[in-house]
C-alpha cells in the first residue's frame, strides 16, 4: 500500500514538474485573464451598461461562472495557485543541476573533453610560457578575466563571461511566482467598487457588488468636478477635486483625472465618469425693488433656501423644474434634462396679505410676478453634477509590479547575455610538437561565438609573432653589444 501511494505521489510530482503541464496552465491563465479584460466586470461597470451589453440569459451565465468578476473568482485564484505549484515543482526538479553548473564551473580539461569539443583551434608554439602570456593579454583585451590553473602536467587558462545567463530561466520563474502571488493576494483580499459623488458629499463606503458595500476607515468628499471639451464639444478630460477626511479633519486633497488617481491607505480612487444630476445646485439672481427706489441685490439661492431681502421681505426658492410644460394652468416636468428650466420663488412680505408666487421665466397662467415687491432677473443657473469614481484595493500589486520588473531583468539576461567559456591549454602532439590548444563553448549564438573564437586565435597568433619579433630584436642587440665589448 505504501509503495502504491509512493508511486502515485511520484507520478503526480512528475506531472506537476513537467514543462508541458506548466505551459498548459500558463496558457489557461493568460486566456482567462484576457477574458477578464474583454468582458465587462462588476462592480466597476455600472449595472445599466452591463445590461445593455449582454442579454439577460448571457448575463446570467457570465455571473454564474464568475466571468463578470474574473480576478476575484475562486477558480481563478485556484488556477494561479496551481500554476505557481507547477513552477516551483519544475524549478526544484531542475535547479540542483543548474546550481552545480553555476556554482562550480568546469575549469580544467582532459584529453577526452578537448577531443569532443566542437569549437577548438590549435596554435603552434615554441615556448609554453610565451603562449600563455599571449593568450592572457588577448583575453584581457577582449573583456575576459583569464584565470591561471596549475595542474599536475601543465598550466592552463580558463576564462568566462556572463555566467548569470545560465540562471535566467530561474529569474523568470521567480518573477512569475511574484506576479501570481500578487494575483492570489488580490483575489483573496482585494476588491473593486464604484461610487458616485456630488459636490460637498462625503462617503465612507463603496458599493462592491449588487446589494453589498465595503466600509472605509475614512471618508472621501468631492469639492469640485468638471469636464473639459474639445472645440467640437466632445469630452476631452474629466477631473475631480477630492478630499480625504479622518475624524472630521481633512488629511489629504488632490485633483484627480483619468490615469492619475488619489491613493490613500492602499485604496485608489480613479476618475471614471462625470455628468449632470438633473438637479439644481445654485441659482444666481438680481433682486430689484419694484418701486424703483431701493438698491438691487445680487443673491444666490439653493432649493428650499430662504433669504432676507430687507427687514420686511424674504424670498424662498421652492421649486425647480429642469424641463417644464404648462397644461390646464399647472406646471409639469417633461424630462430630467435641463432644456427648458423654470424656478418658482415664494416672496413673503409683512406688507402683503399672503405670499406671492414668482416664476422665472414668467408663466402668465400661474405667475404672480407683478404683485411681488421685488422683480427678479436670473444671472446664472448652476446645475448639480456627479463624479463617478472607480475604487480599488489591491494589496498584491507590489508583487505584480516587482514581478514585472524582475521578469524584464530575467528576459534581458536570457536574450542578451551569452555565457561564454574559453579554455587555453599547452599540449603536445603525437610527434612531440608543442601547440596551444584553444577551445570554448557558448549557451547561445554559437555561430557568432565561433567567429569570436577565430578572432581570439588570430590575435593570439599576432601577439606571439610580435613577441617573437621583439625577442629576436633583443637577442640581436645583445649579440652586437657583446661583439663591441
Secondary structure, DSSP 8 states (H G I E B T S, - for coil): -HHHHHHHHHHHHHHHH-HHHHHHHHHHHHHHHHHHHHS--TTTS-HHHHHHHS-HHHHHHHHHHTTTSGGG-HHHHHHHHHHHHHHHHHHHHHHHHHHHHHHS------HHHHHH-SSEEEEE-S-HHHHHHHHHHHHHHTT---EEEE-SS-EEEEEEE-GGGGGHHHHHHHHHHHHHHHHHHHHHH-EEEEEEEEBT-EEEEEEEETTEEEEEEEEEEEEEEEEEE-TTS-EEEEEEEEEEEETTEEEEEEEEETTB-EEETTEEEEEEEEEEEEEEEEEEEEEEETTS-S--EEEEE-TT-EEEEETTEEEEEEEEESEEEEETTEEEEEESSTTB-EEEEEEEETTSSS-EEEEES--TTT--GGGSSEEEEEEEEEEEEEEEEEEEE-TTHHHHHHHHHHHHHHHHHHHH---EEEEEEEEE-TT--EEEEEEEEESS-HHHHHHHHHHHHHHHHHHHHHHHHHHHHHHHHHHHHHHH-
